[in-house]
Amino acid sequence: MLNRQLTWILAIVAIGSVASVVSYELELSHVCPLRQLSIADEIKKYDKTKDPQLCDALNSKISQFNDACKSSVEELDCG
């Protein structure tokens, strides 16, 4: 009897864990405040390196962020 209960408990915990990970990957990674923090971190990296390729990629991310999150983060001047 105990083995059967333990099996069910482990199955429920495993399913819950998988559901949590999937939910996090699909939804929370696209939440606007988290995306904004990621962009801010990349802007700091760009300020240190002044890499033009990073600037172009970052401007693309900023544009997508502004469209998706109804925001107005300024794009960088890569020139």
Legacy VTK file of the C-alpha trace (Angstrom):
# vtk DataFile Version 3.0
C-alpha trace
ASCII
DATASET POLYDATA
POINTS 79 float
0.000 0.000 0.000
2.809 2.406 0.893
4.629 1.742 -2.386
1.522 2.576 -4.394
1.004 5.855 -2.507
4.657 6.752 -2.878
4.463 6.079 -6.616
1.462 8.404 -6.973
3.119 11.115 -4.906
6.294 10.942 -7.006
4.252 10.987 -10.228
2.332 14.077 -9.111
5.529 15.853 -8.055
7.209 14.974 -11.367
4.242 16.170 -13.431
4.064 19.378 -11.405
7.768 20.004 -11.878
7.586 19.467 -15.631
4.524 21.723 -15.863
6.341 24.445 -13.912
9.414 24.295 -16.148
7.333 24.343 -19.330
5.252 27.252 -18.036
8.371 29.198 -17.123
10.030 28.609 -20.488
6.957 29.465 -22.534
5.496 32.358 -20.599
7.823 33.983 -18.098
10.709 34.348 -20.525
8.505 36.629 -22.599
7.276 38.838 -19.796
8.043 42.445 -20.627
9.886 43.441 -17.417
12.233 40.460 -17.714
12.887 41.213 -21.371
13.587 44.846 -20.473
16.149 43.785 -17.858
17.814 41.558 -20.434
18.009 44.447 -22.903
19.416 46.755 -20.217
22.114 44.180 -19.466
23.002 43.917 -23.152
23.164 47.715 -23.424
25.746 47.709 -20.609
27.767 45.091 -22.511
27.553 47.192 -25.662
28.730 50.306 -23.796
31.853 48.396 -22.776
32.646 46.845 -26.169
31.128 49.271 -28.726
30.792 46.261 -31.051
28.749 47.294 -34.140
27.369 43.768 -34.659
26.113 43.700 -31.086
24.577 47.133 -31.613
22.629 45.952 -34.686
21.392 42.831 -32.902
20.439 44.883 -29.857
18.526 47.405 -31.962
16.586 44.523 -33.471
15.727 43.214 -29.984
14.738 46.706 -28.850
12.453 47.122 -31.863
10.783 43.758 -31.213
10.451 44.612 -27.525
8.860 47.978 -28.272
6.343 46.360 -30.618
5.457 43.471 -28.306
5.393 45.371 -25.013
4.026 48.724 -26.193
7.149 50.417 -24.902
9.381 53.216 -26.151
12.944 52.144 -25.395
15.266 54.171 -27.617
17.338 52.328 -30.159
21.096 52.804 -30.046
23.124 54.922 -32.426
25.426 52.389 -34.050
27.269 54.915 -36.208
LINES 1 80
79 0 1 2 3 4 5 6 7 8 9 10 11 12 13 14 15 16 17 18 19 20 21 22 23 24 25 26 27 28 29 30 31 32 33 34 35 36 37 38 39 40 41 42 43 44 45 46 47 48 49 50 51 52 53 54 55 56 57 58 59 60 61 62 63 64 65 66 67 68 69 70 71 72 73 74 75 76 77 78
